[in-house]
Amino acid sequence: MSSSAIFENLLDTFASRPVTPVPDSALQQMMQELIDCGSTILPMPGRGQTLERWRMLAAVSASDLALVKLFEGHTDALAIMTELEPDAPIATGAWGTWAAEPYFARVNIVDRQGDQVYLQGRKAWCSGAPMLDRALLTARDEQHRPQLVAVDLRQSGVSTAEDSWQAVGMGSTASVDVAFEGALGRCVGLPGQYVDRPGFWQGGGGIAACWYGAACTLAGYLREHCRQPHHDAHAAAHLGAVDAALCAASASLRETATWIDANPRRSAEIPVRRLRAQVETTVNSVLEHVGRALGATPFCRNAHFARLAADLPVFIRQSHAEKDLAALGELIAAQAVDGWIL
C-alpha cells in the first residue's frame, strides 16, 4: 500500500471513530428535582394559560436545552394523559413522549388482553430513555393504526441501544433507540386519537417556545457585550438585527397562544406551523448574528453559552425544514388566507 493510501486510511478511520456518550447524572438529578418540587405541573394548553405554559418551557430552555428536552417530553406526556384520560390517575416518575416513526424503526402491538398490550419492535429518537421511568409511545395496532401506549421502562422486555446516539450537540439527552421484546404496555386513548386531538398541535407550539428561550439567552450575551465601553458598531448592528427578529418571534408566540386559548377545540395546525417556521428563522438569525458579533471567545470560555450554541442547531432540526414549509404552503393554497390581513 502506498504512503498516500495509508495516510487516507488513517484519516478515514480516525474521522469515523464513534462518539462515546457520557451519562449526565446532573441532568437526571435536576429533572427529578423539578418533578419533586412540582415545577413540571404546567397549565394545560388551550385552557386560558397557554402562554404561561410556553413561558415555563422557554425559561427551562434558557437554562439548558438537554434539560428542556426531558422537561418538555415529561410535561407533554402529562398533558396528553390528562386530555385523553381526565379521570385516570397518572403513575409517578419521569415520563417521556416518543412518537417518531421513521421507516427503519417501528413498534407493533403483537398481543393484547383488554387495554393491556404486548409490544415488539424498535423505537428511535427516544429522548432521555436511560434516565426515565415511563414513556408514552406510538405503536401500530393489528389494523396498522397508530395507538398511544404507556410503558414502564424498568421491565425486562425493554432495552436501549447506547451506540445509536452519536450526537455531540444535544448529546447528553441520550436519545437512543429502544427495543421492545414482548414488553407490556397499556393503551391510552383510541387508535389515531393521539394525532387527531386538539392538543397535538397545541403541544407542537411549545417546541417553538423552547427554541425561542435558548435564542433569547444567546442574544442576552450579545446585549451584555454591547453594554461594555469597548464594543464596536458592528456588534451594535448585530444586536439590532437580533432584537428585530426576537420581537417578531415573541409577537408570534403571544398571538398563537391567544388564538389557541380562544379556539381550544379547533385544529391549531396552521397557526402552529406558521409559528414554528417563524421561530426557526429567528433562531437561525440569532445564531448567525451572535456568533459573528462575539467571535470565538464565548464558544470557548463560557460553558453555558457553548452548550446552548452547540445544542440549539441540533434541537431546531426537530423542524423538518422545507418539508414543513411545503405542508404549510399546501394548507394555505387550499383555503382563503386570513393571516395576511392587517
ZIURTA-V41351 format. One record per pair of residues at least 6 apart in sequence whose ideal C-beta (glycine too) atoms are under 6 Angstrom apart, sorted by the first residue. I is the first residue (numbers start at 0). J is the second residue. Records with the same first field share a line. If there is no record, write none. Layout:
I->J ; J
//
This chain:
18->165
20->164
23->171
26->65 ; 171
27->130
29->66
30->69 ; 93
33->39
39->73 ; 74
41->52 ; 55 ; 74
42->48 ; 51 ; 52
43->78
44->52 ; 201
45->201 ; 259 ; 263
47->260
49->256 ; 259 ; 260
50->256
53->205 ; 208
56->71 ; 205 ; 208 ; 209
57->208 ; 211 ; 212
59->66 ; 67 ; 70
60->67 ; 209 ; 212 ; 213
61->212 ; 216
64->213 ; 310 ; 314
65->171 ; 172
67->209
68->126 ; 172
69->127
71->209
72->95 ; 96 ; 126
73->93 ; 94
75->96 ; 202
76->94 ; 96 ; 135
80->89
82->198
83->187 ; 188
92->132 ; 133
93->131 ; 132
94->133
95->127 ; 131 ; 134
96->135
97->122 ; 125 ; 134 ; 136
98->137
99->123 ; 124
101->123
104->121 ; 122 ; 123
105->120
106->118 ; 120 ; 122 ; 138 ; 179
107->119 ; 120 ; 139
108->116 ; 138 ; 140
109->117 ; 119
110->117
114->185 ; 186
115->185
116->184 ; 186
117->181
118->138 ; 179 ; 182 ; 184
120->179
121->176 ; 178
122->136 ; 177
123->176
124->174
125->175 ; 177
126->172 ; 174
127->172
128->159 ; 175 ; 177
129->159 ; 173
131->152
133->151 ; 152
134->150 ; 152
135->147 ; 149
136->148
137->145
138->146 ; 148
140->146 ; 190
144->190 ; 191
145->191
146->186 ; 190
147->187 ; 188 ; 193
148->184 ; 186
149->185 ; 187
150->184
154->182
156->180 ; 181 ; 182
157->182
158->178
159->175 ; 177
160->175 ; 176
161->175
163->175 ; 176
164->173 ; 174 ; 175
168->309 ; 310 ; 313
169->310 ; 313
197->264
200->267 ; 268 ; 271
201->259 ; 267
203->271
204->255 ; 271 ; 274
206->317
207->274 ; 275 ; 278
210->278 ; 282 ; 315
211->248 ; 278
213->307 ; 311
214->282 ; 285
217->285 ; 289 ; 307
218->241 ; 245 ; 285
220->297 ; 304
221->238 ; 289 ; 292
224->230 ; 234
225->234 ; 235 ; 238
234->292
237->288 ; 292
240->288
241->285 ; 288
244->281 ; 284
248->277 ; 278 ; 281
251->274 ; 277
255->270 ; 274
258->270
259->267
269->330
272->327
275->318
279->315 ; 318
282->315
297->304
298->305 ; 308
//
